[in-house]
Amino acid sequence: MAKKSSIEKNNRRRKMAKSFANRRAKLKKIVQDKNVDLEERFAASLKLAELPRNSSRTRIRNRCELTGRPRAFYRKLKLSRIALRDLGSNGLIPGLVKSSW
């Protein structure tokens, strides 16, 4: 089980990224547009740098919904490999059979 603080920090980052998404997208569009004046693009890049770091989507870490484990994460199920195996062994995931020999 991951530390509660790590999980909460990640949740805060998700909220912040969602709230700043429109502002960040507009500024990025201005910065990448070659037809806009150079000074205006530079000003937009400065405004982009002033935004909080945690508002960037790249700072979000994929974590298991059950345990908060950050590694061996299956995106489709939003679970780690360990949680997936436990649920599969208990028969809680339809269509999943744990192999054993």
C-alpha positions, 0 to 999 in steps of 0.5 A: 500500500502506498503512502496516503500522502503520495496518493493525495498529492497525485489527486491534487495534481489531477484536480489542478491539471483539470482546472488549468487545462484550458488556460494551458492549452490556449497559451501553448497554441499561441507559443507554437503558432509561427504566424503570431508575432515573436514578442507575443509568443515570448510573452505567452511562454512567460505566462505558461512558465508562471503557471503552477508546475503541478498543473501540467498533465505530465506530472500525474502518475498512474496509480492503482485504484486499490493500493496506490502502487505506482508501478506495473500499472494496467491502464485498461483496468486501472490496477497494478499487477498484484491487485489484478492477480488477487482479484483474478484469483478470487474470481472478481474479474470476469473472464480472467483465470489465473494460470497455475501449473 
